Amino acid sequence: MTMQHYYAVAEPDDAGGFWISFPGRDGIASAAISAAQIVPQARDALESVAMDEDDGELPLSIEDGAMPPVDLTGYDNPLVVVIPFEVTAHAAA
């Protein structure tokens, strides 16, 4: 499998961390304790979805036509982050 890239939105929380979500794909979320942890935590969330046999549907990737989120009205001080992700052989099985 090749590397894919996904848009995520990170919102600062009151404790100095971030809530991470994927626009257009409810139910995929994570949290990071610092900005440096946004990408690794988002990758973990994507990996969990990819391994889910019942609902292993990832969000649309940039390579497959995903556009950057433009309506960020429902977010509080959001950061749009591109998350590189490659499904591992274990997750794809």
C-alpha positions in Angstrom: 0.0 0.0 0.0 1.2 3.5 -0.7 1.3 6.5 1.6 -1.9 8.4 1.8 -2.5 11.8 3.3 -5.6 12.9 5.3 -6.9 16.2 6.6 -7.4 16.4 10.4 -8.5 19.3 12.5 -6.8 19.9 15.8 -8.5 22.1 18.4 -6.7 23.4 21.5 -8.1 22.2 24.8 -8.0 24.0 28.2 -5.1 21.9 29.4 -2.7 22.8 26.6 -3.4 19.8 24.5 -5.5 19.2 21.4 -8.6 17.4 20.3 -8.2 15.8 16.9 -11.0 15.0 14.5 -11.3 14.1 10.8 -13.8 16.3 8.8 -16.5 14.2 7.1 -15.8 11.1 9.2 -17.6 11.2 12.5 -16.3 8.7 15.1 -12.6 9.1 14.3 -11.1 11.2 17.0 -8.1 11.4 19.3 -6.3 13.7 21.7 -2.7 15.0 21.9 -1.0 16.4 24.9 1.1 18.7 22.8 1.3 20.0 19.2 4.2 17.6 18.6 1.9 14.7 19.3 -0.9 15.7 16.9 0.4 13.6 13.9 1.3 10.5 15.9 -2.0 10.5 17.7 -3.9 11.1 14.5 -2.0 8.2 12.9 -3.0 6.0 15.9 -6.7 6.9 15.4 -6.5 6.1 11.6 -4.7 2.8 12.5 -7.5 1.8 14.9 -10.1 2.5 12.2 -8.2 0.5 9.6 -8.0 -2.5 11.9 -11.7 -2.4 12.7 -13.3 -5.3 10.8 -16.8 -3.9 11.2 -16.2 -0.3 10.2 -12.7 0.0 8.8 -13.6 2.9 6.5 -11.0 5.6 6.5 -11.8 9.2 5.6 -11.2 10.2 2.0 -7.5 10.8 1.4 -6.0 13.8 -0.5 -4.9 11.4 -3.2 -8.5 10.2 -3.6 -9.9 13.8 -3.9 -10.3 15.1 -0.4 -10.3 18.9 -0.3 -9.1 21.0 2.7 -11.9 21.8 5.1 -13.1 25.3 4.4 -16.0 25.7 6.8 -14.4 25.6 10.2 -17.4 27.4 11.9 -18.0 24.6 14.4 -14.4 24.5 15.6 -12.7 26.5 18.3 -9.4 28.0 17.1 -8.7 25.1 14.7 -5.5 24.0 13.1 -5.8 22.0 9.8 -3.1 19.4 9.7 -2.2 16.9 6.9 -1.6 13.5 8.3 0.6 11.0 6.3 -0.6 7.5 6.9 0.2 4.1 5.4 -2.0 1.1 6.4 0.2 -1.6 7.8 -0.1 -5.2 6.6 -1.5 -6.1 10.0 -4.3 -3.5 9.7 -5.1 -4.4 6.1 -5.5 -8.1 6.9 
